[in-house]
Amino acid sequence: MTDFTELTPEEQNERLRVLAFKALARYGHAGDVELSLLEHRENAVYKVVIGATGERFALRVHRHGYHTENAIRSELKWMSALTKAGVLCPAAVPALDGDLIQVVEVPEVPQPRVCDLFHWIEGSPPKDDDIVVSFRTLGELSARIHLQATNWPRPDGFERHTWDEMGLLGENALWGRFTDLEALSGEQRALLIRARDRALERLIRFGKTPDRYGLIHADLMPENILIDGDEVRVIDFDDSGFGWHLYDLATALYFHLEADYLEAIRESWLSGYGAVTPLPERHIEEIDTLVLARALVCLGWVHTRRETRNAIELTDWLIDLACEVALSFLAKD
């Protein structure tokens, strides 16, 4: 039998649709349902339109093994708490049994998948030509998210990934060890290890006090906010967990590092953040450290997903970018 990961994206999606329809039946939606794929990068996310009523939802079919069921429930609890605090997030829909998540299995997909359903959100990401403005919005949202998380009494058993120095750069890094990436030359690997070791020293010295470390989105880029008139909603908390606040900035900046507007969006994000809560200069000093961490995390990602189309297409570019980041980081340090 062909390994699921070796199937083409089209073949995978055809099989996942079978699972998605079975999941929808658990939420009371079977029969006259239109299902269209929105994206399939890590999770598969579908737009759902109910034929009889026109109601719309978003169905998320989780990748296998990334999160435990408890971690997904914890994510949904945090999103609900953020919405209550004024940071609007998608609202989860309970299934017929009252549970917010369903574990679904079909013969066409080799492992059971956790699924959840959300009310549809109107809106669209900010336009590319408004990127400087978008980054101010991202900064404001990040500050509000961090403040809510700092003051929120987390429920018992709350569980999310930890993007600390070990989660980012350790032997058991969450997205894989960049040192295992076969496409690296010996010289490149040595350079990145030097930069990694220095980054570890800086992050350990920086510390994890609540004014700089806590629950973060960890993927808050312009495409993960939806704007509808005056309302802004934050989506895709799949990578959310515990980490340094400024890792949210590093993540947002990373794919713009070669752009001529880099400094403008960096300052715009910092301005937006500072309009909500002060950001000490000592914290700002570690932005480059966290950008370097993000660069190495991305190399771990393409290693552990090396059979996927995205990894194959991005690996060479991500290596070159990481080496540029490492050289700049070491030169400044």
N, C-alpha and C positions, 0 to 999 in steps of 0.2 A: 504493500500500500504506500502511495506517495506521501512523504512527510508534508504536513499542512504548511510549514514554513517554506517549502520548496514550490508550492503552487504559485501561479501568477496572481497578482492582486485581484484580477477579475474572477479567477476561480475561487479564491478565498472569500470574496464578497458574496458570490453566489451561494456558497455554503453557509455563510454567516446570516444571510437573509432568512434561511430556513429557521435558524435559531431565533432570530429577531421576531419572526411571526409567532413562534411558540411563546416567546416572552410576552408579547403584547396580549395574548389570550389571558395571561395571568393578571393583567391589568383591566380585563373586561373588554378588550378590543380585538375581536376576531371577525373574519368575514370581509366586509367592505372597508378595507384599509389600504391606503396608498403609502408605500414605503420607499423612500429615496435616500441614497447614501449621501451624506454631507462630507464626511472625511473618514479615512481609514489610514491613520499613521501608526498610532499605538492602539488606542481603542477604536472601535467602529461606531460612528455616530450617525443616526438616521433621523430624517424628518418624517414624522408620522402625520397623516391627514385622515381623519375619520370621515368616510364617505357620507354617512347619514346626517351628520351634524356639522361637518366642516371644522370640527375641533382640531387643533394642531398641538403636537408634542415633539419632544426630542428624546429619542431612545439611545441610551449609551450601552454598548456591549463591551465590557471590559476585557482587556488583554488578559491572558492567563498568567497567574503567578506574580503579578506586580504588587498587588495589595491583598491583604486579608479582607475577609468580609467585615471584620470589626473596623479596620482602617477606612473602608468605604463608608460605613455607617458614621464614623467619626467625621469624615469629610462633609457629609450631608448635615450633620449637627452644626458644624462650624459655619457652613454656608447659611443655614437658617438663622444662626445667632448674628452673623454679619448683616443680614437683611434687616433684622430687628434693630440693629444699631445704625441703620441708614446706608450701609453699603449694599446695594441691591445685587442679588445673586439669583440664579435659577431656582425655582421652587420644585422640590421633588413631589411626585405623585404616588400615593400609596397603592399597592396592588389590592386585589380582591380580598386577600387574607390580612390586610392592614399593614403589611410590611413594606418598607420603602425599597428594598432590594429583593431580587429573585435570582436564584441559582438555576440555570437552565442548561439542559443537556440534550443534544440530538446526535444521531449517528454520523451526520455529515461533518461534525467538528470534533476533533479528538479529545478535547477536555471540556468539562463544564465551564460555563462562563457566568460571571455575575453581571446582572443587568439592572439598570435603573431608568426611570422615566421622569421627564421634567415637562412642566408647562412650557409652551412655546414662548420665546421672547422676540418681540419685534425689535427692529433696529439693525444697524450695520456697523462694521468697524470704521474708525476714522479714515479719511481719505489720505493717500500717500502724500499729497501736496500740503497737508496740514501736519506733517510729522513733528515739527517743533511744538506746536500747540498740543498735539497728542501726548507728547512726553511730559508736558506740564500736568495734564490730566492724570497720566500714569503716576507721577510723583505724588499728587494729591491723594489719589486712591490708595497708593502704597502706605502713605502715612496714616490714613484712616484705618486701613486694615491692621497695621502694626499696633496702633493705639488700642483698637478693639481687642486684639488678641492679648495684649499685655494686661488688660483689665478684666478679661473674661475668665470666670471660674470654670475651667474645663470640667466636663462631666467625668465621672469615674470610668476608668478603662479607656480613656481617649488615646488613640493610637494613630500616628502618622510617621512617615519617613523622617529621618534625622539627617539634615544636610550640614553636619558639622565638619570638622577637618577630616575625620575618618570617613564620613559618608561621601564627601567630595573627593578626597585624595588618598584615602587609606588603602590597605591591602584588600579590603572587602568593600570598595567603593560601590555606592548604590547602582550606578550605571556601568560598572565594570572598570577594570584597571587599564589605564591608557598604555601602560608599559607592555601590555600583551598584544598591542596592535601590530600585526606583522608588517604592515606597510611602512612603518617607521624605519628609517636608516639608523645605523648605530650612532651617528653623530647627532641626529635629531633626538633620539631617545635620551642620549646623555645630556643634551641641552635642557630638555623638558624635565628630566629628573632633578637637575640643579635648580631649576625654577620652582619645581614642586617642593623640594626640601626647604627652600627659603620661604615659600608661601606658608608652609606648615608652621615654621617658626613664628612668622608674623601673626597668623591666626590664633595660635595658642597664646601668644603674648597679648593679643587684643582682648581675648576673654569673651565670656558669654553672659554678661550681666543683662538684666531685662531691658535696659535702655538701648541695647544693640542687637539682641538675639531673642528669637521667639518664633511664633508661628508666622510663616510667610507663604505667599502664593507660589513663588519659585518658577513662574512662567508668565509673568504679567507683562506681556508685549501688546502692542496696539491691536493685534488681531484677536486678543482675548478680552476686549471690551466692546460692548455693543451700545450704540448711541441711537436713541429714538427721541427726537425733540430735545427737551431738557433733561431727560432721564438717561443715566449711564449705568449699565450693568456689567458686572465682572463675571466671566465664565471660565470654565476649564481649570478646576482646582485639582486636577488629577495628580500633579506633582507637588502639591502643597505639603508642607511639613515644617519641622523645626530647623531654623537656620539664621544666619546673620541677616538683619534687615536689608543691608545694602546688596545682598545677593540678588534681590529683586531688581535693582538697578543694573547690576552686572549682566543678568539674564536679558534684560531689555536692550542693552547696548550691544550685546555680542555680535549680532549679525549686521551691525552698522559700523563696525570698527574701521572699515576701509572707506567710509563715506566722508565727503568733504564737510558734511554738516554735523559730524560726530560731537565736536565741542558744544555746538548750539543745543543739541538734544540733551546732552549731559547736564548742561547748566539749566535747561528748561525743567528737567526732572527734579533737580535739586531745588530749584525755585518753588515748584509745586509742593514738594515735600515740606520745605521750610515754611510755607504759608500755613501749614496745618500744625506742625510741631517743630521745634528747633532741632537742627542736625549739627552736632558739634564737629569742629574741624578735625578732631582726632578720629572720628568715624570716617569722614571723607577721605582721610589719608589711606584708608584700606580699600578704596574702590579698585585700584589697579590689582591688588592682591586677589580680590574676588573675581575680577575679570579673568585673571590668569587661571583661577580655579575653574571657572566656567569653561574656559578653553580646553582644559584637561578632562573635565567631565564629558564634553562633547566627543573627545577622542575615545573615551571609554564606551560611550554610547555606540559609536560606529563599529567598535570592535565586537560588542556583544550582539549587535544586529547586522553583522557583516554580510549576511545572506540577503538582506532586504534591498530593494531598489534605491531607497533614500541613502542608505549607508554607502552603497557602491558609487552612487553619483557624487556624494559629498566628501568622501574620505580624503582625497588628495588636497582639496581646497582647505578642509579643516586642519589638516596637518600643517600646511603652509601658514595658515592664519595663526595657529597655536605657536609655531616657532617664532613668528613675528612678535606676538604678544610676550612670549618668554624673553626674547632678547630685549625688548623695551622694558619689561619689568625688572630684569637683572641690572640693566643700565641705570635705572632710576634708584634702585634700592641701595 
